[in-house]
Amino acid sequence: MAFRLRRLSLRQGLIFIICIPTICIYLLGRRQQWLEKMKWSGGPKCIGWKATFGCIPLGPRVPSSDKTCAAEVRGGSGYCLCEDNITVARVSCGPHRFRCREKCAQLAVDPSAAQVLPKPLTCSPYDGYDMARLVPAWAAYIAEHRAEARGEHERRVLSGGDRAAADGDGANIDSTVSSSSSSSSSSRSNNRIFTSTTSTTSPTDGRGSGATWPWGELGSDAATLSHISSLIWDIVDEVVGRNGLGDARIPDTRIRTNDWVREGRRMRTRDVEKLKASVAGLLRDLPPYPNAAASAAAAAAATEAGNANDSSSISGSTSTSSSSSSSSPTTAPGFSGRGVVMVGGGMRYLTPAWTSLHVLRRTGCKLPVELWFPVEEFPTPAVEEALLGLGVMSCRLSARDLAQRGYGVKVAALLLSSFQEVLFLDSDNAVLRDPTYLFESEAYVSTGALLWPDYWDRTATPEVAQILNISASLIPAGSFESGQMVIDKARHWRGLVLAAYMNVYGAVFSELLSCYIGKGDKETFAYGMLAAGETMWVSPVNPGSVGLVTVVCSPPGRATKCREQFLGNTMVQYGTDGLPLFFHANYHKWDLALPDSFEKGWNRRWQVLQPNRRSVAEVIYSGNVTGGAGYDVERFVYDTLRAFRCASWFDSYHAARVRMGETTTVSLDGFHPVPDYITFREFYRAGWSGNFEDLVHPPLRLGDRLVSWYYEKPRWWFRRLSRDMCRLRKRVFPSWLRCKSDKRRKGS
């Protein structure tokens, strides 16, 4: 049988030529997908893409950027999470494109790329808080001192001396660990003159001048201290309120993209004169330093007059200005002794403070500590009692108008503390050695104030010299860091009150003294002392940095560059002896997202000390190095955090904070994260200058310096020129011809 082929039309021929190959290609693609699926079908099941922050795979988690297994990952940092907590594709920012479903499946062929997530912390009975296990030397000191205090009390009773004291306050010898005795004696303390040198059984301050802290009455004086701090604030508040700023204004808020100082603009003369008059009025009206000798005289006079309500006050603290002479005199207590002052808060600030306090006691420091809390963040009684065992009095910042006027809590705690000589520490500042020697250093004895520099050059405006009525030659070349300060309030009372004044009106003075880097109170202490004519010591050693060296790829996209870089997360400050003393973790506050094992899950963040890329283990932890801590500080930090998380009272404290609206994370999500960091190269390339060039790794090159020069000067010239042109177009041309910046402002 013969078949005759049918002749195809042109249309049919074209359809055949186009469709048949297309169908074949589609079928081949489906076959390839099927083969790939069959090839990787043995791997663990995919959970999803877990995004991280900072272009490092082990950075803090960013759940809002997570993706599903089928979604394509492009450029971001993070890792793919597979079944059984297995991770793969731990990548930095870079030009990558993949799906986690495929990455997990590939583990069936190549399991070497897998890494298991660490187990989150689970508490055992052994993990409960035990001060004697964490800081045995401090616990032994407390026990020995308690025995001495008890023996002294028994001798007084047997000798028949001071029977009333034996029946009253003598019952509260052990109040350092008993919150019940603290509350039972607080009513008696309210009618007693508060001084911090009244106990004959207190440890000495190292100068042979007697006691520095009433150990037996520590808890019982909390109510008195709160009352006295309110009296002090009333005096400060009155003189600050009397010297307001009026209608003085600054040109603008200083932000990253709009800094009127760097653009070369200046304040109006009349605004400068108003601010100058306000500061001069405050300095004229400042109350004198509360004198401890006047304290006893005023109390005795009040007792003789039968004025029970004022028996806890001290006279001699009224303003010397004529404008206030007609008002009734206000009294305040005196300060005495030496001690450490810190600021706490909710879990975000109490957690690092808890760690820093244990590190402080580990150094052998026996100075008393006051930990100040905003009223709404005051801890539960059980936490307060645990702090009391560490020699820490919990104090309330309950001064009037404290929150409403934006008053800096750091300045408030330093100003209102009961100590005359204060070592102030930020809650995230770990002390490597006993800092008590700072009070005996020649620098402190001669000036009464020890301050430390920040990384950056001066950020204050040129008008500051005129506003504070000081010579322009006295304006420091650099900026300051307030994570640690040593101040004698008797010698720097005027400067401290002026610093408080600057913080009350922080909306103006914060813009005058600092730019968008580090706004707040950090510059007010040094400039307050300068305006008051007081001397101070500023460390001549530039701050260092502790962190780690790793490969970082950024930014996302085709222009991504991968290079080894130093990532700093902790500022290092040096003591008066030139040796490392303070580890200020200002780029990461310790939290409770802990792995179950330090060896298997903790990522060390203190690895490299800059400059010169020295090993932290060799320089700080080794006991053979002069000025070193002599122990693994980071491992000790983990132990203290674990003890805090597993303490019997933690769950009730956490529940109380949750009821107050706090949402601090207490569980590990993924890896133990490498914290947020500072890349000094990026700051330098953005036009910032300072004393941090030696901290950059790899070292700066010619290209870095050219980019820095442009962003430091020409870029701001162009911004000012553009702003002036916008202003001109606004005056001359109609609205539809105005520049975009004007239109955006109008819309906002």
Secondary structure in CASP SS format (residue, H / E / C, confidence):
PFRMAT SS
TARGET T0000
AUTHOR 0000-0000-0000
METHOD secondary structure of the structure
MODEL  1
M C 1.00
A C 1.00
F C 1.00
R C 1.00
L C 1.00
R C 1.00
R C 1.00
L C 1.00
S C 1.00
L H 1.00
R H 1.00
Q H 1.00
G H 1.00
L H 1.00
I H 1.00
F H 1.00
I H 1.00
I H 1.00
C H 1.00
I H 1.00
P H 1.00
T H 1.00
I H 1.00
C H 1.00
I H 1.00
Y H 1.00
L H 1.00
L H 1.00
G H 1.00
R H 1.00
R H 1.00
Q H 1.00
Q H 1.00
W H 1.00
L H 1.00
E H 1.00
K H 1.00
M H 1.00
K H 1.00
W C 1.00
S C 1.00
G C 1.00
G C 1.00
P C 1.00
K C 1.00
C E 1.00
I E 1.00
G E 1.00
W E 1.00
K E 1.00
A E 1.00
T E 1.00
F C 1.00
G C 1.00
C C 1.00
I C 1.00
P C 1.00
L C 1.00
G C 1.00
P C 1.00
R E 1.00
V C 1.00
P H 1.00
S H 1.00
S H 1.00
D C 1.00
K E 1.00
T C 1.00
C C 1.00
A C 1.00
A C 1.00
E E 1.00
V E 1.00
R E 1.00
G C 1.00
G C 1.00
S C 1.00
G E 1.00
Y E 1.00
C E 1.00
L E 1.00
C E 1.00
E H 1.00
D H 1.00
N H 1.00
I E 1.00
T E 1.00
V E 1.00
A E 1.00
R E 1.00
V E 1.00
S C 1.00
C C 1.00
G C 1.00
P C 1.00
H C 1.00
R E 1.00
F E 1.00
R E 1.00
C H 1.00
R H 1.00
E H 1.00
K H 1.00
C H 1.00
A H 1.00
Q H 1.00
L H 1.00
A H 1.00
V C 1.00
D C 1.00
P H 1.00
S H 1.00
A H 1.00
A C 1.00
Q E 1.00
V E 1.00
L C 1.00
P C 1.00
K C 1.00
P E 1.00
L C 1.00
T C 1.00
C C 1.00
S C 1.00
P H 1.00
Y H 1.00
D H 1.00
G C 1.00
Y C 1.00
D C 1.00
M H 1.00
A H 1.00
R H 1.00
L H 1.00
V C 1.00
P H 1.00
A H 1.00
W H 1.00
A H 1.00
A H 1.00
Y H 1.00
I H 1.00
A H 1.00
E H 1.00
H H 1.00
R H 1.00
A H 1.00
E H 1.00
A H 1.00
R H 1.00
G H 1.00
E H 1.00
H H 1.00
E H 1.00
R H 1.00
R H 1.00
V H 1.00
L H 1.00
S C 1.00
G C 1.00
G C 1.00
D C 1.00
R H 1.00
A H 1.00
A H 1.00
A H 1.00
D H 1.00
G C 1.00
D H 1.00
G H 1.00
A H 1.00
N H 1.00
I C 1.00
D C 1.00
S C 1.00
T C 1.00
V C 1.00
S C 1.00
S H 1.00
S H 1.00
S H 1.00
S H 1.00
S H 1.00
S H 1.00
S H 1.00
S H 1.00
S H 1.00
R H 1.00
S H 1.00
N C 1.00
N C 1.00
R C 1.00
I C 1.00
F C 1.00
T C 1.00
S C 1.00
T C 1.00
T C 1.00
S C 1.00
T C 1.00
T C 1.00
S C 1.00
P C 1.00
T E 1.00
D C 1.00
G C 1.00
R C 1.00
G C 1.00
S C 1.00
G C 1.00
A E 1.00
T C 1.00
W C 1.00
P C 1.00
W H 1.00
G H 1.00
E H 1.00
L C 1.00
G H 1.00
S H 1.00
D H 1.00
A H 1.00
A H 1.00
T H 1.00
L H 1.00
S H 1.00
H H 1.00
I H 1.00
S H 1.00
S H 1.00
L H 1.00
I H 1.00
W H 1.00
D H 1.00
I H 1.00
V H 1.00
D H 1.00
E H 1.00
V H 1.00
V H 1.00
G H 1.00
R H 1.00
N C 1.00
G C 1.00
L C 1.00
G C 1.00
D C 1.00
A C 1.00
R C 1.00
I C 1.00
P C 1.00
D C 1.00
T C 1.00
R C 1.00
I E 1.00
R C 1.00
T C 1.00
N E 1.00
D C 1.00
W C 1.00
V C 1.00
R C 1.00
E C 1.00
G C 1.00
R C 1.00
R C 1.00
M C 1.00
R C 1.00
T H 1.00
R H 1.00
D H 1.00
V H 1.00
E H 1.00
K H 1.00
L H 1.00
K H 1.00
A H 1.00
S H 1.00
V H 1.00
A H 1.00
G H 1.00
L H 1.00
L H 1.00
R H 1.00
D H 1.00
L C 1.00
P C 1.00
P C 1.00
Y C 1.00
P C 1.00
N C 1.00
A H 1.00
A H 1.00
A H 1.00
S H 1.00
A H 1.00
A H 1.00
A H 1.00
A H 1.00
A H 1.00
A H 1.00
A H 1.00
T H 1.00
E H 1.00
A C 1.00
G C 1.00
N C 1.00
A H 1.00
N H 1.00
D H 1.00
S C 1.00
S C 1.00
S C 1.00
I C 1.00
S C 1.00
G C 1.00
S C 1.00
T C 1.00
S C 1.00
T C 1.00
S C 1.00
S H 1.00
S H 1.00
S H 1.00
S C 1.00
S C 1.00
S C 1.00
S C 1.00
P C 1.00
T C 1.00
T C 1.00
A C 1.00
P C 1.00
G C 1.00
F C 1.00
S C 1.00
G C 1.00
R E 1.00
G E 1.00
V E 1.00
V E 1.00
M E 1.00
V E 1.00
G C 1.00
G C 1.00
G C 1.00
M H 1.00
R H 1.00
Y H 1.00
L H 1.00
T H 1.00
P H 1.00
A H 1.00
W H 1.00
T H 1.00
S H 1.00
L H 1.00
H H 1.00
V H 1.00
L H 1.00
R H 1.00
R H 1.00
T C 1.00
G C 1.00
C C 1.00
K C 1.00
L C 1.00
P C 1.00
V E 1.00
E E 1.00
L E 1.00
W E 1.00
F E 1.00
P E 1.00
V H 1.00
E H 1.00
E H 1.00
F C 1.00
P C 1.00
T C 1.00
P H 1.00
A H 1.00
V H 1.00
E H 1.00
E H 1.00
A H 1.00
L H 1.00
L H 1.00
G H 1.00
L C 1.00
G C 1.00
V E 1.00
M E 1.00
S E 1.00
C E 1.00
R E 1.00
L E 1.00
S C 1.00
A C 1.00
R C 1.00
D C 1.00
L C 1.00
A C 1.00
Q C 1.00
R C 1.00
G C 1.00
Y C 1.00
G C 1.00
V H 1.00
K H 1.00
V H 1.00
A H 1.00
A H 1.00
L H 1.00
L H 1.00
L H 1.00
S C 1.00
S C 1.00
F C 1.00
Q C 1.00
E E 1.00
V E 1.00
L E 1.00
F E 1.00
L E 1.00
D C 1.00
S C 1.00
D C 1.00
N E 1.00
A E 1.00
V E 1.00
L C 1.00
R C 1.00
D C 1.00
P H 1.00
T H 1.00
Y H 1.00
L H 1.00
F H 1.00
E H 1.00
S C 1.00
E H 1.00
A H 1.00
Y H 1.00
V H 1.00
S H 1.00
T H 1.00
G C 1.00
A E 1.00
L E 1.00
L E 1.00
W E 1.00
P E 1.00
D E 1.00
Y E 1.00
W E 1.00
D E 1.00
R C 1.00
T C 1.00
A C 1.00
T C 1.00
P C 1.00
E C 1.00
V H 1.00
A H 1.00
Q H 1.00
I H 1.00
L C 1.00
N C 1.00
I C 1.00
S C 1.00
A H 1.00
S H 1.00
L H 1.00
I C 1.00
P C 1.00
A C 1.00
G E 1.00
S E 1.00
F E 1.00
E E 1.00
S E 1.00
G E 1.00
Q E 1.00
M E 1.00
V E 1.00
I E 1.00
D E 1.00
K C 1.00
A C 1.00
R C 1.00
H C 1.00
W H 1.00
R H 1.00
G H 1.00
L H 1.00
V H 1.00
L H 1.00
A H 1.00
A H 1.00
Y H 1.00
M H 1.00
N H 1.00
V H 1.00
Y C 1.00
G H 1.00
A H 1.00
V H 1.00
F H 1.00
S H 1.00
E H 1.00
L H 1.00
L H 1.00
S C 1.00
C C 1.00
Y C 1.00
I C 1.00
G C 1.00
K C 1.00
G C 1.00
D C 1.00
K C 1.00
E C 1.00
T H 1.00
F H 1.00
A H 1.00
Y H 1.00
G H 1.00
M H 1.00
L H 1.00
A H 1.00
A C 1.00
G C 1.00
E C 1.00
T C 1.00
M C 1.00
W E 1.00
V E 1.00
S C 1.00
P C 1.00
V C 1.00
N C 1.00
P C 1.00
G E 1.00
S E 1.00
V E 1.00
G E 1.00
L E 1.00
V E 1.00
T E 1.00
V E 1.00
V E 1.00
C E 1.00
S E 1.00
P C 1.00
P C 1.00
G C 1.00
R C 1.00
A C 1.00
T C 1.00
K E 1.00
C E 1.00
R E 1.00
E E 1.00
Q E 1.00
F E 1.00
L E 1.00
G E 1.00
N E 1.00
T E 1.00
M E 1.00
V E 1.00
Q E 1.00
Y E 1.00
G C 1.00
T C 1.00
D C 1.00
G C 1.00
L C 1.00
P E 1.00
L E 1.00
F E 1.00
F E 1.00
H E 1.00
A C 1.00
N C 1.00
Y C 1.00
H C 1.00
K C 1.00
W C 1.00
D C 1.00
L C 1.00
A C 1.00
L C 1.00
P E 1.00
D C 1.00
S C 1.00
F H 1.00
E H 1.00
K H 1.00
G H 1.00
W C 1.00
N C 1.00
R C 1.00
R C 1.00
W C 1.00
Q C 1.00
V E 1.00
L E 1.00
Q E 1.00
P C 1.00
N C 1.00
R C 1.00
R E 1.00
S E 1.00
V H 1.00
A H 1.00
E H 1.00
V H 1.00
I H 1.00
Y H 1.00
S C 1.00
G C 1.00
N C 1.00
V C 1.00
T C 1.00
G C 1.00
G C 1.00
A C 1.00
G C 1.00
Y C 1.00
D C 1.00
V H 1.00
E H 1.00
R H 1.00
F H 1.00
V H 1.00
Y H 1.00
D H 1.00
T H 1.00
L H 1.00
R H 1.00
A H 1.00
F H 1.00
R H 1.00
C C 1.00
A C 1.00
S C 1.00
W C 1.00
F H 1.00
D H 1.00
S H 1.00
Y H 1.00
H H 1.00
A H 1.00
A H 1.00
R H 1.00
V H 1.00
R H 1.00
M C 1.00
G C 1.00
E C 1.00
T C 1.00
T C 1.00
T C 1.00
V C 1.00
S C 1.00
L C 1.00
D C 1.00
G C 1.00
F C 1.00
H C 1.00
P C 1.00
V C 1.00
P C 1.00
D C 1.00
Y C 1.00
I E 1.00
T C 1.00
F H 1.00
R H 1.00
E H 1.00
F H 1.00
Y H 1.00
R H 1.00
A C 1.00
G C 1.00
W C 1.00
S C 1.00
G E 1.00
N C 1.00
F C 1.00
E H 1.00
D H 1.00
L H 1.00
V C 1.00
H C 1.00
P C 1.00
P C 1.00
L C 1.00
R C 1.00
L H 1.00
G H 1.00
D H 1.00
R H 1.00
L H 1.00
V H 1.00
S H 1.00
W H 1.00
Y H 1.00
Y H 1.00
E H 1.00
K C 1.00
P H 1.00
R H 1.00
W H 1.00
W H 1.00
F H 1.00
R H 1.00
R H 1.00
L H 1.00
S H 1.00
R H 1.00
D H 1.00
M H 1.00
C H 1.00
R H 1.00
L H 1.00
R H 1.00
K H 1.00
R H 1.00
V H 1.00
F C 1.00
P C 1.00
S H 1.00
W H 1.00
L H 1.00
R C 1.00
C C 1.00
K H 1.00
S H 1.00
D H 1.00
K H 1.00
R H 1.00
R H 1.00
K H 1.00
G H 1.00
S C 1.00
END
